[in-house]
Amino acid sequence: MSKRTTIQDIAEKAGYSKAAVSFAFNDPSKISKEAHDRILATARELGYIPDPMARNFSRGRHMALGFLLPQMLQESLQNPYTQSVIRGIGEVCQEHGYMLTLIPPLHSSVSEAVKNATVDGLMTMGFVLSGKVRSILRIRRMPVVSIDGEADDDDVHSVSIDDEKAAELQLRKVLEKGHRRIAIIALPDDAYESSSIAGRRRKGYGNALSAFSIPPESIIVSSAKATFRSGMETAGRILDASSPTCFVTMSDAVAIGVMSEIRRRGLTVGDDISVMGFDGIEDSGFPCYGLSTIAQSGEEKGIRSAELLFMMIDGKEAPSSIIIPYEYREGTTLKEVKA
């Protein structure tokens, strides 16, 4: 096996110092154009490939952002909404010449994952960071942006919609159609370490029920991971035990699973049982079969969160929170309740 070419080899052959060779790759402004061109030509001649770890160390950066996933990797990537967020982040990373590292939840070892992550900043999605993780982030002086979370006094910035008002609108649309036997399938409260998004949306549901003078205990409430399979299985358990006229979900992926279970039982979505989603994943090209939903842009969230994180990494003044728009999208899966 041939010996790997080093910057010492390049320096000797090109007739420059090791420092000049290092500048040629990392900070060309510190040497002349003639020196820069000669050093690079020599490097090509010797087949030299810079060590990315050493190069990033000299810059004082890892040249990567970390994204703490809300579920295990295989589950997260089953959700088109999460995929669209990742696409948005990836687009901005590519513009900045950065890599994107996906970090799945490991429950008890989340703090270890954060401690060992070779990234310059972190993005979370839909949960609140524990005190132990916050302590590690403070020690590492690592900036954090929470997607679907909340900004706080510990320099955690956020990009989100107004989840409480969006959920209130979602349930109001259902109640306006006359539905009272309603099954809500929420996001799990124990997603990652603790959930914030599910709590805000539950509060919005409570506001809608109060406006219609409906006791919360009359509503069926369950939870499911944001996947098609989990939605289908949860709907099956609910339908085995009760007969709701409408399912309200916190995820389009879950809603599509619910629709599949309804059809599997020989029933018609909309006419027999209505379904209401949340996310608007049809915008990402995912077939939703006329799903009525609250639409938000996962890709815009990813773009805005990555842009915000780069502002923090570069030491620029950055807004503590960014609120993006949402809208109710009428489909064919939510209809007036039958008398």
C-alpha positions in Angstrom: 0.0 0.0 0.0 1.5 3.4 -1.0 2.3 6.0 1.6 -0.4 8.7 1.9 0.7 12.1 0.6 1.0 14.8 3.4 1.2 18.5 3.4 4.9 18.1 4.3 5.4 16.3 0.9 3.6 19.1 -0.9 5.6 21.8 0.9 8.9 20.1 0.0 8.0 19.6 -3.7 6.4 23.0 -4.2 9.1 24.9 -2.3 6.9 26.5 0.3 6.4 26.1 4.1 3.8 23.8 5.7 2.0 26.9 6.9 1.7 28.2 3.3 0.3 24.8 2.2 -2.3 24.9 5.0 -3.3 28.4 4.0 -3.7 27.4 0.4 -6.4 24.9 1.4 -8.0 26.8 4.3 -7.3 30.6 3.9 -5.9 31.5 0.5 -6.1 35.2 1.3 -3.0 34.8 3.4 -0.7 33.9 0.5 -0.1 35.1 -3.0 -2.1 33.9 -5.9 1.1 32.5 -7.4 1.8 30.5 -4.3 -1.8 29.3 -4.1 -1.8 28.1 -7.7 1.6 26.4 -7.4 0.6 24.6 -4.2 -2.7 23.3 -5.6 -1.0 22.2 -8.8 1.6 20.2 -6.7 -1.2 18.7 -4.6 -3.0 17.5 -7.7 0.2 16.1 -9.1 0.8 14.1 -5.9 -2.8 13.0 -5.7 -3.3 14.8 -2.3 -6.8 14.8 -0.8 -7.2 17.0 2.3 -8.3 15.3 5.5 -11.7 16.8 6.2 -11.4 16.3 10.0 -8.1 18.2 10.2 -9.4 20.8 7.8 -12.5 21.4 9.9 -10.4 21.5 13.1 -8.3 24.3 11.6 -11.5 26.2 11.0 -12.8 25.6 14.4 -16.0 24.1 13.0 -17.4 20.6 12.3 -19.2 21.8 9.1 -22.3 19.9 10.0 -25.7 20.6 11.6 -27.5 18.1 13.7 -31.2 17.3 13.6 -32.6 15.5 16.6 -35.4 13.3 15.2 -38.8 13.1 17.0 -38.9 9.3 16.6 -36.6 6.5 15.8 -35.0 6.8 12.4 -37.2 4.2 10.6 -40.4 5.8 12.0 -39.4 9.4 11.4 -38.6 8.7 7.7 -42.0 7.1 7.3 -43.7 10.4 8.0 -43.8 12.6 4.8 -44.0 15.7 7.0 -40.7 14.9 8.7 -39.2 14.2 5.3 -40.2 17.6 4.0 -38.6 19.3 7.1 -35.4 17.4 6.4 -35.5 18.5 2.7 -35.8 22.1 3.8 -32.8 21.8 6.2 -30.8 20.0 3.6 -31.3 22.7 1.0 -29.9 25.3 3.3 -27.0 23.1 4.5 -26.0 22.5 0.8 -26.0 26.3 0.2 -23.6 26.7 3.1 -21.4 23.7 2.3 -22.5 21.9 5.4 -23.4 18.3 6.1 -26.6 17.3 7.9 -26.4 14.7 10.7 -29.7 12.9 11.7 -29.7 12.0 15.4 -32.6 9.6 16.4 -33.9 9.6 20.0 -32.3 7.1 22.3 -34.3 8.0 25.4 -31.9 7.4 28.3 -28.9 8.1 26.1 -30.1 11.3 24.4 -27.7 13.3 26.5 -24.8 11.1 25.4 -25.9 11.5 21.7 -25.9 15.3 22.2 -22.6 15.2 24.1 -20.8 13.3 21.3 -22.5 14.9 18.3 -19.8 16.4 16.0 -22.0 19.3 14.8 -21.9 23.1 15.1 -25.6 23.5 16.0 -28.7 21.4 16.7 -32.3 21.5 15.6 -35.0 19.6 17.5 -38.5 18.9 16.5 -41.6 18.9 18.6 -40.3 18.3 22.1 -38.8 20.1 25.1 -35.1 19.6 26.0 -34.4 18.1 29.4 -32.3 19.9 32.0 -29.5 17.4 31.5 -29.4 18.0 27.8 -29.6 21.8 28.2 -26.6 21.6 30.6 -24.6 19.8 28.0 -25.5 22.3 25.3 -24.5 25.2 27.6 -21.1 23.6 28.3 -20.6 23.1 24.5 -22.0 26.5 23.8 -24.0 25.0 21.0 -26.9 27.0 19.5 -30.3 25.3 19.3 -33.4 25.8 17.2 -36.6 24.1 18.1 -38.9 23.2 15.3 -42.5 22.9 16.5 -41.2 23.8 19.9 -41.1 27.1 21.9 -38.5 29.7 22.4 -37.4 30.2 26.0 -35.0 32.0 28.3 -32.1 29.5 27.7 -31.3 30.7 24.2 -33.4 28.0 22.5 -34.9 29.7 19.4 -37.9 28.3 17.6 -39.7 28.0 14.3 -43.4 26.9 14.4 -47.0 27.7 13.7 -49.5 28.8 16.4 -50.3 25.2 17.2 -53.0 26.1 19.8 -55.0 28.2 17.4 -54.4 25.8 14.5 -55.8 22.9 16.6 -58.7 24.9 17.7 -59.6 25.7 14.1 -59.2 22.1 13.2 -61.7 20.9 15.8 -64.0 23.8 15.2 -64.4 22.7 11.6 -65.4 19.3 12.8 -67.9 20.6 15.4 -69.4 22.9 12.8 -70.3 19.8 10.7 -72.3 18.6 13.7 -70.0 15.9 14.9 -70.1 15.1 18.6 -68.9 11.5 18.7 -65.3 12.4 18.0 -62.1 10.3 18.4 -58.9 12.4 18.7 -55.6 10.7 17.9 -52.9 12.8 19.4 -49.1 12.7 19.1 -47.6 10.7 21.9 -46.7 12.8 25.0 -43.5 10.8 25.5 -42.1 11.5 22.1 -38.3 11.9 22.7 -38.1 13.2 26.3 -41.2 15.3 26.7 -43.7 16.7 24.2 -44.6 20.4 23.8 -46.5 20.3 20.5 -49.1 17.7 21.7 -49.9 19.8 24.8 -50.4 23.0 22.8 -52.8 21.3 20.4 -54.7 19.6 23.2 -55.2 23.1 24.7 -56.6 24.2 21.3 -59.0 21.3 21.3 -60.1 22.3 24.8 -60.8 25.8 23.6 -63.0 24.6 20.7 -64.9 22.2 22.9 -65.5 25.0 25.4 -66.8 27.3 22.7 -69.4 24.6 21.8 -70.2 23.8 25.4 -69.0 20.2 25.0 -67.5 18.4 28.0 -64.0 17.1 27.2 -64.7 13.8 28.8 -67.2 13.0 26.1 -64.4 12.9 23.5 -62.3 9.8 22.9 -58.6 10.6 23.1 -55.8 8.2 22.2 -52.3 8.7 20.8 -50.2 7.2 18.0 -46.8 7.6 16.5 -46.9 9.7 13.3 -46.9 6.7 10.9 -49.4 5.1 8.6 -49.3 1.8 10.5 -49.8 3.4 13.9 -52.8 5.3 12.6 -54.3 2.2 11.2 -53.8 0.1 14.3 -55.0 2.9 16.6 -58.2 3.4 14.6 -58.8 -0.3 14.6 -58.7 -0.4 18.4 -61.0 2.6 18.7 -63.5 1.2 16.2 -63.6 -2.2 18.0 -64.7 -0.4 21.2 -66.8 2.5 20.0 -68.5 4.2 17.0 -67.1 7.7 16.4 -68.5 9.7 13.5 -65.2 11.5 13.0 -61.5 11.0 13.7 -59.3 14.1 14.3 -55.6 13.4 14.1 -52.5 15.5 14.8 -50.7 14.0 11.7 -51.7 13.4 8.1 -49.7 10.2 8.1 -51.9 8.9 11.0 -55.0 10.2 9.2 -54.2 8.2 6.1 -53.8 5.1 8.2 -57.2 5.8 9.8 -58.7 6.1 6.3 -57.3 2.8 5.3 -58.7 1.0 8.4 -62.1 2.6 7.7 -62.1 1.3 4.1 -60.8 -2.1 5.3 -64.0 -2.5 7.3 -66.1 -1.8 4.2 -67.1 1.7 5.2 -66.8 4.9 3.2 -64.5 7.7 4.4 -66.6 10.9 4.7 -70.0 9.4 4.2 -69.8 6.8 7.0 -66.9 8.2 9.1 -65.2 11.5 8.6 -61.4 12.1 9.0 -59.5 15.3 9.7 -55.7 15.5 9.4 -52.9 17.9 10.3 -49.8 18.8 8.2 -50.8 19.2 4.6 -48.3 16.6 3.3 -50.0 16.6 -0.1 -47.9 19.7 -0.9 -44.9 17.3 -0.9 -46.4 15.1 -3.6 -47.8 12.5 -1.2 -51.3 11.2 -2.2 -53.8 12.1 0.5 -57.1 11.1 -1.3 -59.0 14.4 -0.6 -58.0 14.6 3.1 -59.4 17.6 4.9 -56.5 19.0 6.9 -54.6 21.9 8.6 -51.9 22.6 6.1 -48.4 23.9 7.1 -45.2 23.8 5.2 -42.7 21.4 6.6 -40.1 22.4 4.0 -40.5 26.1 5.0 -40.0 25.2 8.6 -36.8 23.3 7.7 -35.5 26.2 5.6 -36.3 28.9 8.2 -34.9 26.8 11.1 -31.6 26.1 9.3 -31.2 29.8 8.3 -31.9 30.8 11.8 -29.3 28.3 13.2 -26.6 29.6 10.7 -27.3 33.2 11.9 -26.6 32.0 15.5 -23.5 30.0 14.5 -22.1 33.1 12.8 -22.8 35.3 15.8 -25.4 37.4 14.1 -28.5 38.8 15.9 -31.3 36.3 15.4 -35.0 36.4 16.2 -36.0 34.2 19.2 -39.0 32.8 17.3 -40.4 32.6 13.8 -44.1 31.9 13.3 -45.0 30.6 9.8 -48.6 30.5 8.4 -51.1 27.6 8.3 -54.5 27.2 6.7 -57.5 25.0 6.8 -57.8 22.9 3.6 -61.2 21.6 2.7 -61.3 18.1 1.3 -63.8 15.3 0.9 -63.1 13.4 4.0 -65.0 15.7 6.4 -68.7 15.9 5.9 -71.8 16.8 7.8 -72.7 14.2 10.4 -75.7 12.0 9.4 -78.8 12.6 11.4 
